Amino acid sequence: MLDERSVRCLGVSVASGSAEKLQRALKSAELLETSLHPFRSGGRIVFPVKAPVPESILREVEAVLVEEEFIERRRCPRSIREALSTVLPPELLAELPSSYDIIGDIAVVHIPPTLEPYASLIGEAIMRVNQSIKSVWGEAGAVEGIFRTRRLVHLTGENRTFTIHRENGCIFQVDLRKVYFTPRLSGERMRIASLTSKEETVADMFAGVGPFSITIARHSRARVYAAEINPDAYALLVENIRLNKVEDRVTPLFGDSRMVLSERQVLADRIIMNYPSNPFGFLEAALKILPGRGTIHLYGFTESLDKLRIEVLESLANMGASGDVSVKKLRPVSPRKFLAAADIAVKSR
Ligand SMILES: C[S@@+](CC[C@H](N)C(=O)[O-])C[C@H]1O[C@@H](n2cnc3c(N)ncnc32)[C@H](O)[C@@H]1O
């Protein structure tokens, strides 16, 4: 636990019956030290003060000047660096993560190897900075596998990974141990929703718990088909569709999006391909459910926007299609790579 600090300072001791009167007098003389806690000792209260108190105030309530240890009042630190400034040496303070994800009332943080011995202290610091956080988890390894999940280690707070996350006026149940979810794409989800019109049919090929599908359906009122292969994510997707009252517009489909969308004979005007580790493995299937013209939003990890744009154009050409491609950087994922969005206006097939 982070220790409470005590400070030796000047105080005024008074019988508890006169404490309120003295407190008022000290406040109006601007002498009360508000960063420290007063305390009770026997039948007396001891108030911390900023400077010697005039005899006239002391005499009025029969108080005496003393020197005592006072506990510092806890105030919320503004950053984990500030919270740990008296606990970690400067060279380790410099290595503290500058950001972490907040999903509902859970925080997920990347702890560099040098700070691993201090992982639970960092967790406690996060909970002091953000008082609404009830549980902190550390990332243990990369996002991996078909389901794109990540191993997490519990650092502090409640031992649970289930939470309810709110963004863009939508609500999502998430279980971070079982499904993929990032709050960092909330702006991108709204961008796509704002590009979509009510008359469109949208296919979300990698729906997860539904953040793209549900945001689009709620804000544009378009018809959405949401495919997901992870049974845990699918179960939460179904629940989130109900919670957000979009059952009439979002159809969840369980299984491989390369199959379930065409089996359902979906013909889309717009397709979301949020599978950045292997987007091109699914482009052929996407083109199959896009009748001639339409828009694909493809996400990929890349070192350069030009490289991604050329890869998209070449893949389209290999599949007998063409289109206009505009690309944009979303967020860094490693020192050299970032996540990028390619908006593809497919022209012909
Ligand atoms: C990167 S996550 C994106 C989830 C969601 N779009 C979001 O923003 O939170 C990719 C998702 O695709 C799912 N997935 C992987 N392969 C799939 C496939 N062939 N068909 C359908 N879903 C798939 C994974 O289980 C995972 O939930």
The ligand as an SDF file (V2000), in Angstrom:
LIG
                    3D

 27 29  0  0  0  0  0  0  0  0999 V2000
   -9.4330   -6.9730  -34.0130 C   0  0  0  0  0  0  0  0  0  0  0  0
  -10.8910   -7.7130  -33.3740 S   0  0  0  0  0  0  0  0  0  0  0  0
  -12.0670   -6.4390  -33.7620 C   0  0  0  0  0  0  0  0  0  0  0  0
  -13.3370   -6.5290  -32.9990 C   0  0  0  0  0  0  0  0  0  0  0  0
  -14.2610   -5.3230  -33.1410 C   0  0  0  0  0  0  0  0  0  0  0  0
  -14.4310   -4.9180  -34.5120 N   0  0  0  0  0  0  0  0  0  0  0  0
  -13.7770   -4.1670  -32.3010 C   0  0  0  0  0  0  0  0  0  0  0  0
  -13.4810   -3.0900  -32.8340 O   0  0  0  0  0  0  0  0  0  0  0  0
  -13.7230   -4.3160  -31.0700 O   0  0  0  0  0  0  0  0  0  0  0  0
  -11.2160   -8.9530  -34.5970 C   0  0  0  0  0  0  0  0  0  0  0  0
  -12.4090   -9.8300  -34.2730 C   0  0  0  0  0  0  0  0  0  0  0  0
  -12.6470  -10.6910  -35.3950 O   0  0  0  0  0  0  0  0  0  0  0  0
  -12.9890  -11.9870  -34.9310 C   0  0  0  0  0  0  0  0  0  0  0  0
  -12.6840  -12.9000  -36.0450 N   0  0  0  0  0  0  0  0  0  0  0  0
  -11.4750  -13.4160  -36.3840 C   0  0  0  0  0  0  0  0  0  0  0  0
  -11.5800  -14.1720  -37.5010 N   0  0  0  0  0  0  0  0  0  0  0  0
  -12.8760  -14.1200  -37.8810 C   0  0  0  0  0  0  0  0  0  0  0  0
  -13.6090  -14.6780  -38.9680 C   0  0  0  0  0  0  0  0  0  0  0  0
  -13.0120  -15.4340  -39.9090 N   0  0  0  0  0  0  0  0  0  0  0  0
  -14.9180  -14.4080  -39.0660 N   0  0  0  0  0  0  0  0  0  0  0  0
  -15.5480  -13.6540  -38.1230 C   0  0  0  0  0  0  0  0  0  0  0  0
  -14.8970  -13.1030  -37.0620 N   0  0  0  0  0  0  0  0  0  0  0  0
  -13.5830  -13.3110  -36.9460 C   0  0  0  0  0  0  0  0  0  0  0  0
  -12.1800  -12.1650  -33.6640 C   0  0  0  0  0  0  0  0  0  0  0  0
  -12.7410  -13.1290  -32.8170 O   0  0  0  0  0  0  0  0  0  0  0  0
  -12.2480  -10.7430  -33.0780 C   0  0  0  0  0  0  0  0  0  0  0  0
  -13.3420  -10.6060  -32.2220 O   0  0  0  0  0  0  0  0  0  0  0  0
  1  2  1  0
  2  3  1  0
  2 10  1  0
  3  4  1  0
  4  5  1  0
  5  6  1  0
  5  7  1  0
  7  8  2  0
  7  9  1  0
 10 11  1  0
 11 12  1  0
 11 26  1  0
 12 13  1  0
 13 14  1  0
 13 24  1  0
 14 15  1  0
 14 23  1  0
 15 16  2  0
 16 17  1  0
 17 18  1  0
 17 23  2  0
 18 19  1  0
 18 20  2  0
 20 21  1  0
 21 22  2  0
 22 23  1  0
 24 25  1  0
 24 26  1  0
 26 27  1  0
M  CHG  2   2   1   9  -1
M  END
$$$$
